[in-house]
Amino acid sequence: MRDQHVLPRTINREDSGSHRLLGLPAPFPAVASPPGPTVARALDVSRAHRRRALGLAMFLAAVGPGLMVMLADTDAGSVVTAAQSGARWGYSLLPLEVGLVPVLYLVMELTVRLGIATGKGHAELVKDCFGQKWATLSVALLLLSTTGALVTELAGLAGVGLMEGIPPRVTVPAAAIFLALVVLSGSYRRVERIGLCLGLFELAFLFAALRAHPSVHAAAASFLSLGPLGKAGYLPLMAANVGAVIMPWMVFYQQAAVVDKGLRRENLRAGRVDTAVGAVITQVVMIAVLVATAATLHSHHHGVKAGGTLTSVQAISAALVPYLGTAAGKLAFGLGMAGAALVAAIVVSLAAAWGFAELTGARRSLNCRATQAPLFYGVYVASLAVAAGITLVCGSPVRLSVAIEVGNALLVPVVLGFLLALAHKALPAPYRLHKVQSTLTVAVVVAVLALNLELGAHLVGL
């Protein structure tokens, strides 16, 4: 007797009618009969669409750590540096800002490789490869750097509040509480989405640059000149721009975020694209700020005077208002600075929390509740509280800002040195740098180290 489960399916009028109504090919007359060429092509197209849709979904799911850290890179201090560059030297430093895109990518791409290939954060990997003492030194310098960076971000937010008549004693605690709640009440995915949305406000700087009516001819001419290398103050500001682009805490954050997000080997390409797009966006924002001040303050012969006084968001906004308009200038720089400072504060605080927890071996993940990872969340909240207290006590911490720049200039060589050493020691064979790539990366790191040492020497008066 024939098995009832393998009987051929017969076609009835309802089946064929419904297929005609939906515009689909009619069903096969029997299971044993092969599909015709039209049906086969339709099935192949459908499978191809599904594969592409699945691939796109997997790609988008892996995007985030690179964009997040790059948006945070254009923080309050970086905005001030770019504004000073445009006001003092016009478009002269524009080629440097463009050239820093591949530099930033080469350095940060290593953190993606290390995070995916080893499944460990930067501090944990340093501890495993070089010992507890070196890891302790690295994390100690990181905590000093992140505390100073947080003070800069909160001071920037206080400046935005003052533009609207809100005193720092209201703005700073409110910002700290908001930042704490963002992380304490969400998962990794939620925190990342909020951070990316906040970072998009930085695009307001593009509006400011366009409204300043920059000179395309002068901007293009800057690429045909070496700039005023021999003039006093140019080289230190050049070094400051490099220092503003590559921050020590960026390495700790991106590598830990790659691990916490659970990116795997098949996500490496997406991680690289994420990092490359982020590098372009952060430099476009820096260029927008530089162009806005170059097209206004420098073009109207206020460069030297303005370049020395643009030390806060209020000063930048006040200087640009006559050229951009009161409402447009305040809105553009208020939104841009608020977005930059908030996303940077999240990234900086998380870098400190991840680094310290990796050093101690404590549980650390944004997908854990505060009760499950108390040390990780405790360091995050404590860093915000300490920075808020310093900001309120110091007011406008000019001397502290100088100390922060010196600290970053000294910490970057340590972090980049470890990064290169880990790339050669910790990466398995399939992920190691090729000879050309290794040579380029070493050259970039050496150049960055030299400029940071120059900046540090200048800041301490050597």
Steps between C-alpha positions, in 0.01 A plus 500: 500500500635842406612718788246774550774752593661496157191513281530767230313821569227560245406844375153635559340810352535699819879443505558608141264794532671636809839473333376692197357767732834544677691499174690182588571200275250217527593211733673194364268227378683246717779483754705276280496746209793749493415871492511677170768753409279798594435361846867412549607853411239645736625277782864599432409870503306457823790321667744767380277774642480318832877453513560868425243606758655270760849624417391863528328431832814330636715788374281767662490300824881513515519876438524729801825490703697685231238767439445550871866550588563722197208729584637521853841590357363839391450609860503843661880523504527396136245762396698772679823380334342504152352846564838636608663344191262671259503835679878517532623339179201505265485198270868407550424199722222368274731251318606362839138438600439313174821302537405390850212288365720203393721552806201468731372197311832314507534544877142418594469207258755320716263516797230330291740222400620447856150501647357254245803269482564474877160576655675721757509871579817709483583499872432127533720425201784715633474314832509160330790583268719732709397448861301666777743790558488629143124461492469691828713783364294512182167510685627756753594736218167426334306600814689830523433569133130412518444712810650801325307428180173475694566836662549647152172351376299617801660845476392507134143412599512771769604744227202399286275559801649845559420591139135454594531657846505171695762497779757217525363391839190386311651382171787291637306287754216455252741381231674261742167350613383462139824327399476263798141408420580433132746227596332365814161450339593338170676220316804538276281547194287768665800694632662491157185621323457789743866595460480495120185714503669755728809501280297588191446848646866564410386534139373846600861613457460434126221756490728752668775435245265546203348813645849650540537501116854355487737573214535187286806651327680570829414155633632331183816715507584369848571157349773650280692656789690361799357770721686740730716230660762747615262732683465489876200309625429312178673170578353472853150559361570243230600253772190594698281406203665159480459460876136603474434228243659200671398484867633227734153404626382428143717187486364366830140575405486358147675175582278441804186597306584253223526227763188605692294517181606144421655562159654189346741421219233529232433857624855623436418657164199681648716621789753642257234681299347631824840638604572651156164677477540629854850633422362694204208643699709618794747677271219657298372651825849627591537647151161670531605677821837601352336630181237696695763695696740529204228649279393751763756592766816442297361648179403817686854535643413403855705180484783554748278674754213250471725196490625573849161572651290213361535284810136414567173438318369838614802674348460313170129576481550868592774542238293345221166665575582819303565291189248215529215690664397490864241225476684284244838523672369418845281218374768335287772507761261426787363185336836389366680547829225336705497193277880475492538540877224253591613217273863559604405489869330162451797354312763640736320376813448155351867483397598564862251242631601231251874562552481481880273192497731324252797571724329353806330215316156614611184436299448769238225533244225743414278197460534429874294673765668726754460230767678250275797727420521743794866599451455575132197723553647645820809627315276648230284693745796600720691644204199717413458615861868591542512687170179688580641606838826623345309690231279677755791586730744613232250686283702554180798268558754660266803363683338160524440501124871556443579215740256277312671572169839423654364176646356389168824586320688277747242219507457465123857364452436240773166389355618493138817320602296227668264489201785430258658246735168319541445498123826308458471279808131426560350479151473148355648439155187571289458844663859622504597808303648448156848641440383815318218559747734443794753748359232763444356452847841525666579817301167655599546413866857639504382825340215532750738433788742765377226763470359414843843528660541839327163608639589380848833681491330819383233485770750453783718777361800295384 
